[in-house]
Amino acid sequence: MTGLTIDHGGAISVDPDALRDAARRLDAVASRYDDAHSAIVRAHRIIVDTPGFSAHVDTVGLWSSGQQVARLHADCQETASSTLLMADAYEYVELRAEAEMLAQTDPSTAQQLMRRADRLAAADERIAPLADDLIAQWRGRRFDGLTGNVVTPGLYDQLFVTVATLGAVSGLGKVRPGETLAGKADAVSVAPVKTSTPAGAPSGLAGALGRMPRTSGAQIAVEKYSFADGRTKFVAYLKGTQSVGWGGKEPWDSKSNVQLYTGQRSASYQSTIEALQAAGAQPGDEVDVVAHSQSGMVAAHLSMESEFDVQVQITAGSPVEPTLDDDQTIIQVRHSDDPVSGLAGGGSPEGTGSDDSVTLLAEGTPLDTVGDLAVDAHHLDTYIDTAKTADDLSDPRMDAMDEFWRELDAAEVIERTEYQAERVE
């Protein structure tokens, strides 16, 4: 694993308001440099105008320091101005992307957003071209890592890029507002196979991904957190694809993959709903989700259309990107050399979720080995390694998740149940 980047996802790496706040701080620093320059100039004038004073002071050095401070003032002003321009360009990208997504479901709001974007662009002719360049750069780099492996056959490169392009061109890699799963899922049976009482909540991303069900045959684990004030929260841990078969007993199979990716209700989604209900989750209860692979699609629809209140979701190698509200947080762990993650088509230019949402992107297996034939960049263990690296960085953009773990860890009782689901006739 190498080259880990942490940002908001898409072409928007930093929240525009955060950039504007940084610009205001830079402008305040520039003002202080300006005051310092003025003070040095006044001191220099007093010294040279006072007979005999300059003999005791290095006036040349004093003047040079004044010039250096003046350059620092100019640099700060230029950086503040550039930062404000970048903030406007990011906001322009966000407004247009959101308007495009809402064009079918909420045309009135979409028109309002477009008018705001147009006013923003009209205020500075540099904004629209800069935004176009940002999107072009994002489109150009979003599939980096899927090609160039010297061990795997050239056919892999073609297949991986074709898969990624499918997600981008078809639009299936982005779950858009108002999109809900259609049809009726295959009937399933869900049974508890193991119960336990964990001593505490996970302490980071790696710990959360490591809480996937371990009992043989189990695909779902639900932890119920009960607090002293009577509140309860649930966290669901959902495994990825368990079978390449089609329509057999295993719900997490190729049939469910295709169904979910094309917007159909799957046996794996139905199994998750029934497991949560069996664990005691009621409509309106907070249910957060940790999901790998296929279950990233399950998590997307749980957060966008289910009766549960999904505030936080963590996905690793998901084939889609959901469209979340600004009060929902998503942590997406992705590998640039994972073709399953590539099915998301690079996500969307504007990213998704709250300001605390981040995408962690890295090359999962930078060393070309025969393991790449098995697409080991998609394996859960490889994603856990990436998560460990992110945890060790102590990046401030992950502070919101630290608070999430601490809150869960304050629960008086944690009850964990692992479930096995099967299709039934």
DABELBEL-V568661 format. One record per backbone hydrogen bond with DSSP energy under -1.0 kcal/mol. CO is the residue of the C=O (numbers start at 1). NH is the residue of the N-H. If there is no record, write none. Layout:
# DABELBEL-V568661
co: [CO & CO]
nh: [NH & NH]
This chain:
# DABELBEL-V568661
co: [2 & 5 & 7 & 15 & 16 & 17 & 18 & 19 & 20 & 21 & 22 & 23 & 24 & 25 & 26 & 27 & 28 & 29 & 30 & 31 & 32 & 33 & 34 & 35 & 36 & 37 & 38 & 39 & 40 & 41 & 42 & 43 & 44 & 45 & 50 & 53 & 57 & 58 & 59 & 60 & 61 & 62 & 63 & 64 & 65 & 66 & 67 & 68 & 69 & 70 & 71 & 72 & 73 & 74 & 75 & 76 & 77 & 78 & 79 & 80 & 81 & 82 & 83 & 84 & 85 & 86 & 87 & 88 & 89 & 90 & 91 & 92 & 93 & 94 & 95 & 96 & 97 & 98 & 102 & 106 & 107 & 108 & 109 & 110 & 111 & 112 & 113 & 114 & 115 & 116 & 117 & 118 & 119 & 124 & 126 & 127 & 128 & 129 & 130 & 131 & 132 & 133 & 134 & 135 & 136 & 137 & 138 & 141 & 143 & 153 & 154 & 155 & 156 & 157 & 158 & 159 & 160 & 161 & 162 & 163 & 164 & 165 & 166 & 167 & 171 & 173 & 176 & 182 & 187 & 189 & 191 & 194 & 196 & 204 & 205 & 206 & 208 & 215 & 219 & 220 & 221 & 222 & 223 & 224 & 225 & 226 & 226 & 227 & 231 & 233 & 234 & 235 & 236 & 237 & 238 & 245 & 249 & 251 & 252 & 252 & 253 & 254 & 255 & 256 & 257 & 258 & 259 & 260 & 263 & 266 & 267 & 268 & 269 & 270 & 271 & 272 & 273 & 274 & 275 & 276 & 277 & 282 & 285 & 286 & 288 & 289 & 290 & 291 & 292 & 293 & 294 & 294 & 295 & 296 & 297 & 298 & 299 & 300 & 301 & 307 & 308 & 309 & 311 & 312 & 313 & 314 & 315 & 316 & 321 & 325 & 328 & 329 & 330 & 331 & 332 & 333 & 334 & 335 & 338 & 340 & 341 & 342 & 344 & 348 & 349 & 349 & 354 & 358 & 359 & 360 & 361 & 362 & 363 & 369 & 370 & 371 & 372 & 375 & 379 & 380 & 381 & 382 & 383 & 384 & 385 & 386 & 387 & 388 & 389 & 395 & 396 & 398 & 399 & 400 & 401 & 402 & 403 & 404 & 405 & 408 & 413 & 415 & 416 & 417 & 418 & 418 & 419 & 419 & 420 & 422]
nh: [363 & 361 & 359 & 19 & 20 & 21 & 22 & 23 & 24 & 25 & 26 & 27 & 28 & 29 & 30 & 31 & 32 & 33 & 34 & 35 & 36 & 37 & 38 & 39 & 40 & 41 & 42 & 43 & 44 & 45 & 46 & 47 & 48 & 49 & 53 & 56 & 59 & 62 & 63 & 64 & 65 & 66 & 67 & 68 & 69 & 70 & 71 & 72 & 73 & 74 & 75 & 76 & 77 & 78 & 79 & 80 & 81 & 82 & 83 & 84 & 85 & 86 & 87 & 88 & 89 & 90 & 91 & 92 & 93 & 94 & 95 & 96 & 97 & 98 & 99 & 100 & 101 & 102 & 106 & 110 & 111 & 112 & 113 & 114 & 115 & 116 & 117 & 118 & 119 & 120 & 121 & 122 & 123 & 127 & 130 & 131 & 132 & 133 & 134 & 135 & 136 & 137 & 138 & 139 & 140 & 141 & 142 & 144 & 146 & 156 & 158 & 159 & 160 & 161 & 162 & 163 & 164 & 165 & 166 & 167 & 168 & 169 & 170 & 173 & 174 & 321 & 179 & 265 & 424 & 422 & 420 & 418 & 416 & 208 & 209 & 210 & 211 & 218 & 239 & 419 & 237 & 417 & 235 & 415 & 233 & 412 & 413 & 230 & 227 & 225 & 288 & 223 & 290 & 221 & 292 & 254 & 423 & 253 & 242 & 243 & 257 & 258 & 259 & 260 & 261 & 262 & 264 & 263 & 182 & 270 & 271 & 272 & 273 & 274 & 275 & 276 & 277 & 278 & 279 & 281 & 280 & 285 & 309 & 234 & 236 & 314 & 238 & 316 & 295 & 296 & 297 & 298 & 299 & 300 & 301 & 302 & 303 & 304 & 305 & 284 & 310 & 287 & 329 & 289 & 331 & 291 & 333 & 293 & 175 & 328 & 354 & 313 & 358 & 315 & 360 & 317 & 362 & 338 & 342 & 343 & 344 & 345 & 347 & 351 & 11 & 12 & 357 & 332 & 7 & 334 & 5 & 336 & 2 & 372 & 373 & 374 & 375 & 378 & 383 & 384 & 385 & 386 & 387 & 388 & 389 & 390 & 391 & 392 & 393 & 398 & 399 & 402 & 403 & 404 & 405 & 406 & 407 & 408 & 409 & 411 & 226 & 224 & 196 & 222 & 193 & 194 & 219 & 220 & 191 & 189]
